[in-house]
């Protein structure tokens, strides 16, 4: 239901909006359109374990730099364990990968709504473009997200506003609908034309750093959710981002570093109870066995995988060091054959 006439802001009150800012081109343009309309804008930037606006996965610029360039205040909201709990069983399911786009956007809307109430803003703006993303940016999905978060008629999408029902901000005359955009679909021509209008000589790319849309990474996420009794830890998620992953058995996963940088990351991620393996006398990976319990055959199998990814000779026994909570031991194994390894690789 739209805002009643009696709720219209006082004449001397400058309209205020909260922007969901990603650091990409679309949300930056949405803010610029509002500033051009004389709206006071503050931004909320949302980070999750899978979509970090500083990740370099297409965001172009750090969101803080974008907010500074726009001259607006910025509040950062981080969703951690609550996001993982949602990911385990999203109400509206997944997209092409393990991306729960509708539920994810709902959490973002809720964060913007909370800040809107805190600063007494009139509405929320986003850089969403109708039909740009198949799961979360269609008419049905946008309606669902607004209804789920109690934000009906409170979310203005300036880039596509002319293709969408009028919002409270338009009905109350806070912004002029004729000045809003009519962009829809996946083409970027409309945004680039708009960027030129605003004098953006080097506009940022589209923000698109969500790892959950990546097919290979999605397999790792599905695997850990399928084999986790409750929800994975944030450490579990960080470990998904590095190395080669192998499901040895239901409650045992083995991760093998791919280069020196990943080896250092894995050493930092090793948690209490993790079994760390490294091949002695040869250049090779740092490996982590994460399991509920272990025995000698399991250790030997993982050590053989570690040896296979080292510089150790393929047809000679190799010594592999094993460290468990500070206790060190060694096992001597033949490197595993690649066929066996590929059968259990995630």
Buried (B, 14 or more C-beta within 10 A) or exposed (E): EBBEEEEBBEEEEEBBBBBBBBBBBBBBBBBBBBBEBEBBBBBBBBBBBBBBBBBEBBBBBBBBEBBEBBEBEBBBBEBEEEBBEBBEEBEBEBBEBBBBBBBBBBBBBBBBBEBBEEEEBBBBBBBBBBBBBEBBBBEEBBEBBBEBBEBBBBBBBBBBBBBBEBBBBBBBEBBEBEEBBEBBEEEBEBBBEBBEEEEBEEBBBBBBBBBBBBEEBBBBBBBBBEBBEEBBBEEBBBBBBBBBBBBBEEBBBBBBBEEEEBBEBBEEBBEEEBBBBBBBEBEBBBBBBBBEEBEEEBBBBBBBBBBBBBEBEEEEEBBBBBBBEEEEEEBEBBBBEEEEBEEBBB
